[in-house]
Amino acid sequence: MNFEEIEDQDGIRFSFNAWPASRIEATRTVVPIAALYTPLKEREDLPLIYYEPVTCKQHTCGAILNPYCQIDPRGKLWICPFCLHRNQFPPHYRDISNTNLPAELLAKHTTIEYTLARSAQVPPIFLYVVDTCIDEDDLKALKDSLVVSLSLLPPHALVGLITYGTMTQVHELGYSECPKSYVFRGNKDYTSKQIQDMLGLSAQAMRPQQPVRPGQPAPFAPSGNSRFLLPIQQCEYTLSSILEQLQRDPWPVATDKRPQRCTGVAMSVAVGLLEATYQNNGGRIMLFVGGAATEGPGMVVGTDLKEPLRSHHDIEKENVKHYKKASKFYDGLAKRASTNGHVVDIFAGCLDQVGLLEMKSMVNSSGGIMVLSDSFTTLIFKQSFQKMFEKDAEGHLKMGFNATLAVQTTKELKICGLIGHAVSSNKKTASVGETEIGIGNTSAWKMCGVTPKTTNGIYFEVVNQQGQSLQPGSRGLIQFATHYQHSSGHFKLRVTTVARSWVDGNSPVVGQSFDQETAAVLMARIAVFKAEIDDGPDVLRWLDRMLIRLCQKFAEYRKDEPQSFRLSENFSIYPQFMFHLRRSQFLQVFNNSPDETAYNRHVLNREDVNNSLIMIQPTLMSYGFEGEPQPVLLDS
């Protein structure tokens, strides 16, 4: 079985590709049955369908028609493989026959994308939140990058600007006579209602829905309430002028002090602004931060330079003054942003820490991007920022908004949870298991932002009891349905349905179906998730125990003879992945700041198998005059 080919077709890789038929046998395999799934995986030959999907009419099921359904062309019936309910085909399928099948029933189309008739009422929103307490060089480079980014946005996209230093300023782009902004004090905690009242936003900010022709993006007319967020084609000149004239924060800074920087208030105002005007419409809040927050809610350090920023050692010893309060504040903003469907991205340009550890939940809950660079003048920042606005062949941004991922399984399998950048949709179905790994107790998750690279780890458990025999050749099925707003304005539904065989737990087929690369990344995600809650040494001991148990189960050896130990080819490099994972920056905090640790863990939880493995165990290539470059083992 070629795991890469399956990944290219369906964007999915499993730890085991043949599943033990009972619960007790599955627990003995040590590594859980789990998948790394990239919902928007790019494929040139992806079948695009321009009609609504056919769903199972059983009210507790709702599975989507797929190649694993049994069909009766004469009776115009299909049997759902998940709940075994018999469904009638809709009238427009009346010409169906064994030789004339719709695309979603063809065996090669296990992944398919529907373009739905409904389209978004509002174009994508981009709200820039810019730190002005930075050096002149940094500010100039940042302003240049922001002006360039305006030309990369779709002309109909809505854009807004908030700048902050000691105060937070919300710029009114609809007022072109002269620059006009609303100023918020940086040391005051504003409620959502106060922000709406001060900006003059009524609670009924949503416009009445206009009738839209099916298949056409909605015509968009900005309301009076959205004077802070205007289509780029209307306000590009005004916004460019404001950015070009932007000055450093004028508040004086003593030599032994840090600048007064109210990042918390700026983010609170940004979340409140989008919450009041465009709730549940796809949008991004892009924070550009050049230092730690030093005043108001969400501050991570005082203005005195003699007060150092918290280290891992301080956090361990609970010698941290602002950490818990700041984390709680940003967690609250993260919950509001993800509930409203808005993504938060953080671009940090600073040699010192900026408080990413406290702010990470805003990015991780909403499916945003985190970029850590030394300065806004560096290529790392400039190229990463421009890459965000990458476009596909049709000229649309490669990003999806307001996505939900729903997972359905056959009755022998249950869902334990997801580890990735998402929040729970609290959808408790028959597919939800008792064991919890990551974000559990649900079969659906919300991801405010998705890209073709976003990869989630989804974990399962076998619930079939010992002795409940399965029919020979029977298969377990899992269906992943990702509903998202495409940047063109259309809503799309990407459906992947996969099947794997049930086998006896003692069969050699289980070991032969093991994908060691995927398993290593899935275990790394669990370890990182545990490391956020447990002590570091406990996580390392857990990893060691899991490796020992896996080797006991699948290795060949004679007791008390170490030289007799043999692992088969598809397990042989798994131990070295674990060796490097134990020493990696994901689990070892020595010589890393808390911000760097937060950033590293953020990246691991969004990348696919290959990128994750390169981070766990960097590749070392040997070059010679003869032959191709060869990968060689890293020396310990």
N, C-alpha and C positions, 0 to 999 in steps of 0.2 A: 504494500500500500504506500503510495507516494503522498506524504503528508503535505508537501508544498503545492502539489497539483490541486488537492482538495481545498487548500487555503486560497489558491488563486481563483477557484470556481465559486466557493461559498463563503470565503472570508472567515473560515472557522477551523480550529485545530483542537482535538480532544487529547486528554492525558492517556486514556485507553480507548482503542477503536473497536474493541469487542468487550462486552460488559458481563461481569459475573452475574449469574441468574438469581442469586439470593443475597439478602442483606448481610448475613454473616460472612459469606465469601467475599463480598465487596469490601467490607471493613478490613479483611486480611490483606487486601492489596495495598494498604497503607495510604498511597496517594489517592485522593478522592476522584471519582468520575467528574470531570470538569472540562469546560471549554473556554478557549480564548476566542472571542467573536468580535470581528470588525464589521459593524452593521453597514457602513457606507463604503465598503471596499470597492475600489475603482476596477471596473472591468469593461473592456471594449465591446465584448459580445453580450452584455447584459440585456436580456429581453425587456423592452419597455412596453407596458400595457396601458392603453388609454380608456379603460372601463373600470367599473367598480369591482372589487373582489367578491367572489361567491363564498359565503360563510355558512358554517353549520348552524342549523336552526335550533339545536338544543340550547336552552337558555343558559345553562351552566358551562357551555363549551365555547362556541363562537370561533372554532378553528377555521382556517382558510383553506380552500380547495388546493390540493397539491398532488405531485406525482405518485404519492403512496396511497391515494384513495382508490378504493375499488369502485368501478363504475359499471352501470348496466345501461348500455346505449339504447336498448329497446324500450325499457321502462322509463328512460330518462331519469335514472336515479344514481346517486353516489353515496357511498358509506363512509362516514367520517372515521379515520383510523384511531382517533383519540377517544371518542365516546361511543363508537359503533352505531351512531344514530343514522337512520336512512333519510336522505334529503332529496327533494325534487330539484332537478336543474331548472334555472329560470327560463322563461320563454325564448330568449335570444340564443339559447344553447340547443335549439330543437334539431339542428342539422348534425349533432354530435354522432360520431361512430368510431369504431376501433381504428379506422384509417384517417379520420378527420377529427383530430383532438385540438382543443384550445391550448395555447402555449403553456398555461400553468399545469397541464396534465402530462406534458412531455417529460420523459425520464431525465433528460439532460438539464431541464430547467428547475433544479432544486432551489435556486435563488432567482427571484423575479421581482420587478419593481412596477407597482401600479401608480400611474399619475391620476390623482383623484379629481373629480369635477369641482370640488370646493377649492377656492383659492383665498389667500390671506387678504384681509381688508386693508392692512397697513404694510407698507414696505419695511425692510429691515432697518433697525435704528442703531446708530453708533453715537455714543455719548462719551466724549473725551474728558477725562478728569486729570488736570495738569498741575504738577507741583512747580511753584515758582521760587522756592527757597533753594535754588541750585546756582552753581557758578555760571558766569556769563557764557563761557564756551559751551557748557552742557545745555544751557537754555537755548542758545542759537541752534545747536545741532538738533535738539528736540523739536524746535519750531519748524526747522527745515523738513524734518521727517514727517511732521504732522501735515504741513502744506502739501507735500508730495502725496501723502495718503489720500487727500481729498480727491485727487485725480484718479485714484484707483478704485474709489467707491462707485457703485452703480448710480447714475444721475438721479434716480428717483428715491434713493435711500435718504432716510431722515438723519440729520446730524445735529449735535448740540455740544456746547463747551462749558465746562466748569473749571475755573482756576482756583488754586488755594495756596495759602502761605500761612500767615497769622490769622487771616480771615478767609472765608470761602466766598467766591463770587460766581454767580450764575449769570451767564451772558445772554441777553435777549437779542437773538439774531433777527427777529422780525422788525426791529427798530433800526432803520438804516440811516436816519439823519445824523446820529452820532453814536459812539459806543455807549451802551447802557447795560448796567448789570445790577443784580440784587445781591446785597452783601449779608452774610451770616457771620455772627461772632464765632471765633474758633474754639472758645472754651466753654461753650454751652451745648447741652444735649437736647436736640430738637426732636419732638415727636413727629410722626408722619403727618398728623393733622396740622401741626404748627407750620411745617414746611409747605403744605398745600395752601394754607391761608396766606402765608407771607408771599408766596409766588403768585397768589391770585388764581389758583387752580380750583375750579369747582369740583365737587365729588362726582358730578355727572360728566366726567371728561370724555367718556367714550361717545363717539358720534353714533347717531342712528344708522343701522346697517342698510346699505344701499343694495337694491337687487343687482345681482351680477350674472352675466351670461355664463353658462357652464363652460369651463375650460379657459376663461379669460381672467387675467389678474384684475383685481378690483381697481376701479378708478379711485384715486386718493385725493381728498380735498382737506388740507390742514385746517383745523379749527382754531378759534381764537385762543383756546387754552394751550395750543401747542406752539406758541410763538418762540419758545426756547428750543424747539426741535423742528427744523424745516428741511424740505427736500434740498439736496446739495445743489441742484441746478438753480434753485432760487437764491441761495444764500452763500454760494462759494466766494463771491467777491467780498462780502461783509466779513465772513469768517476768516478768510485769508488776511484781510486787513487787521482784524483783531489779533490774530496770531503773530503777524509781523511786528505789530506795535507792542507786543507783550513785554513787560519789564520784569526784572527781578523783584521779589517781595520787598517793599520799601521799609519794612520794620527794621530798626537798627539791631545788630547782633554784637554783643560784647565778645572780646577775644576768648574769654573762658566759658562761653555759653554756646549751646547749639541754637540754630534758628527755631523760632516758634512755628511748628508745622502741625496743622489740624487735619491730618489725613482722615480721621474718624468722622468729623463733621462733614467733610467733602463727600465721603462715600455715603453717609446717611442722607445727605441732600440729593445725591445722584439717584439712590435707590428710591427715595420718596418722590422725586420728579417723575421717574418712569412708572412708578406704582400708581400715581395719580392720573397720568395721561394715557399710557399704553399698557394696561394690565393684560397679561397673557398674549402679548404680541412679541414676536421675536426681536430681541435687541441685545446690544453689548454695551457694558460700561467698561471703558478701557482706562485703567488707572496708570499714570506715569509718575512714579515716585522716586525722589532722589535722596531720601534719608528717612530716619525714623520719626514716627509721630511723637511730638513732645508736648502737646497740650490738648485739652478737651477729652471727650470720650474716645477710647481706643488708643490713648497714648501708651507707648511701650517703654519710654525712658524720660527722665526729667531733662530740663534744659541745661543743667550744670554738667560741664564736660568731665568733672571728677566722678560723676555717677556713671559707671560703665554699663554697657548693654549686657543683658543677661546671657550667660553661657549655659551649656548643657549641665555643667557642674552646679550652677546656681539653681537651675530648675529641679535637679535631682534632690538638692538639699532644701528645696522650697524657700530659697533665699531670693525670692523675686517679688518685687513690690507691685508691679502693674500687670504681670502676665495673665493671671486668672481673670481679672476684670476686663482687660483688653480682649482676651479670647472670647469671653462671654458676649461682649459687645459685637464683635465681628461675626460670631456664630449667629446672633440675632439678625444681622444684615444678610448673612448667607441664606438663612431660612426665608426671609422676605423676598430676596431676589429670585431664589429658585422656585418659590411658590408662584411668583408673577411671571416666570418664564424668561428671566433676563440673565444673560451670561456676564460674569465679571472676569476680566483679564487684568493681570498685573505685570507691568514692565518696570523692573527696578534697575536704576542706573546709579550705583553707589559702591564705593570700595568697602564701606562698613555695612552692618546689617540695617535693614529697613523695617523689620517687624513682619517678615513673611510668615514666620511661625504662627503668629497670632492671626494673620489675615488669610491663612491658607484655606480655611473652610469656605470662604467666599468663592474661591476659584474651583476647589474640588467639588463643591456641591452643585455648581452651575455648569460644569464642563468647560471651564475657561482655560486660558493659556497662561503659563507663568514663565517669564523670562528674567534671568538674573544676570546682569552685566555690571562691569566696573564703572561705566559711564555711558551717557547717551551719545557720546562721540564715537563709541566703538562700533566695529562692523557687526559684532554679534547682535547688538540691539537693532541696528539699521536693517540688516538682512532679515532678522527674525520678524520684525514689524512688517516689512514689505511682503514677506512670505505669507503672512496672514491673509493678504488680499489676493492670493493666487486665484486664477480663473480657469474654468474648464474650457473645452473646445468651443462651446457655445457662448463664451464670454460671461458666464455666471460665476459668482464667488463660490469657492469650494468649501462652503460651510452650510450646515443645516441648523435650524432653530426649533426650539420647543418640541424636542423629540420625546417619544415614549417608547420604551422597549418592553414588549410583553412576551413572556415565555410560556409555552404550554408543553406538557409531557404526557406520555401514555401512563397508565395507572401504576406500572411497576417502578416508575421513577418519580422522585419528588425534588423540588427546588430548595436548596439550602440558602442561597443568597448570591449577591453580586459584589465583587470588589472592583471598583473603578470610580469614575467621576459621574456620580448620579445621586439622586435622592429617591427614597421609597415612595411609590404611589399608593401604598397601603391597600393593595388589591389582594385580598385573601381568597384564593380559589382552591379547588381540589388538588392542584399541582404543587401546593406549598407544603414543604416538609417540616418536621419538628426540629431537626438540627439546624442551627443558624451559623452560617459562615459569611462574614461581611455584613452587607445590608440585607437582612433576611426578613422572614414573615410576610413576604409579598411575592407575587409572580410578575409584577410590572414596576418599572422604574422610570423616573423622569430625568431627561438629560437636556438642559436648556440649550446647550451648544454641542454639536457633533461635527466632526470633519472626516474625510476619508481615512484618516489615520487612527481615529479614536477606537481603542480596543478595550473590551470589558472581559473580566474573568467571571464566569458563571459556574456555580458549584451545585452538584446534584448528589442525591443519595438513592440507593436501591432499597425499596421497601418490601419487595417480594420475600416472603418468609421461606425458610428451608422446608423442603417437602412440597411446596406448591409448584408443581412441575409446569414448565412452559412448553408449548408445542415446539417440536424440533424445527429449527430454521426461523423461529419467530424473532421479530426485531423490536427494539425500543425506538420510539420516535420523539423528536423534540422539534418544536416550531418556534422560531424567533420572528416576531413582527415588529418592525420599527416604523412608526408613524412620525413624519417630520415635515417642517415647512422648508421647502427648497428656497434658495436665495432668489429664484425667478418669481416667487410669489405663490407657486403651486404647492399644494400639499401632496406628499408622496408616501407610499407604503412599501417598504422593502421587506419581503417575506423569504425566509430561509427555512426549509424543512429538511431535517437530516435523520437518517435511520442507521442504527448500528445493531449488530447481531448479539443475541443473548447466548452465552456459552457457559458450560460447567466451570465453576470457580477453580477447579484443579486442572483444567485443560491448559496445555501449553500455549493455546491460541491467545489467552489473556496476556501473557508475557510478550508474545510475538507482536501484539497490537500496541505495545507501549510506545508512546512518543516522548522520549526522554527530554527533548528540548522544551516542549510545551509543559511537561510535568514540572520541570525546574522553575519555569516562569510562574506557573500557578502556585507552587509552594512558596516562591519568593513573595508573591502578593499576600499570601496568608501571613508569612513571617513579618512583613512590613506592617500589615494591619494589626497583628499582635503587638509589635514593637511600639505602636502608638499608645497602647493601653498597659502592657506589662513591662517589667524590667528587662533590660537588654540581655543579661545572662540567662534568664528564663527562656527567652526566645531561642537563643543559641542551643541551649540544652534540648529544647523541643525539636529543633532541626536535626540535631545529632541522633536523637531517639528515632525519629522518622526514617532517617537514612539507614540506621542499624536494622530496624524492622523490615525495611524494604529489601535489604540485602539478605536477611534471614529467609525471606519468602522466595526470592527469585534467584539467588546465587547458588552455585554448586560448590560444596566444600565438604571436607571431612573434618570432624571435630578435632581440635587441638593440633591441626596441621595448617598453619597460615598459608604455606606455599601452595596448598591445594585449592585456594579460593579462586573461583572463576565467575565472571559475570558475562552474560551473552552480549552480543554486539549492540543490541538496542537498549542496554542498560549501562554499557561500559563507561560512557562519559558523564553519566548522571552524578556520580560521587564527586567528580572534579568541579561540576557546577556548584554543588553544595559547599565544597571547600572554598571556592572563590566568593560565594554568596555570604558565608560567615564573615569573611574579611572585607566585604564590600562596604562602600559608603552608605548603603541602604540600612545596614544593621550596626555598623561601627560608627560611633559618634566622635571618636577621638580625632583631633585635628580638623574637625568640621564645625562650623558655627551652627546654631539651631536653624538659622535661615537656610543654610546650604542643605542641611538634612531634610527640611520641609520641601525644598525644591527637588532634590534627588528622588524622594519618595513620590512626589507628584508626577514626575516624568515616568517612573517605572509603572505607575498605575494607568497610564494612557497609551503606552507603546505596544506594538505587536511582538511576536515571539523573537524574531531576528534582532530587532533593535534592543529588546530587553536583555537578550543573551550577551550582546556586545557590551552592554553596561555592566552585567554581572561578571563576565569573563572577557576582557578585551582580546581581540584577535591579534596574534603576532605572526607576521608573514616573513618567510625566508625567501630572499631573492638570489638568483644565481645567473651566470651567463648562459647556462644550458637549461632548457625546460621552463615550465610555467612557475610562477610564485607558489610556494607551498605553505599552508598554515602549520605552525609548530607549537608545541605545548609551552605554556608559560612556566618558567621556573618558580618554585616557591621561594 
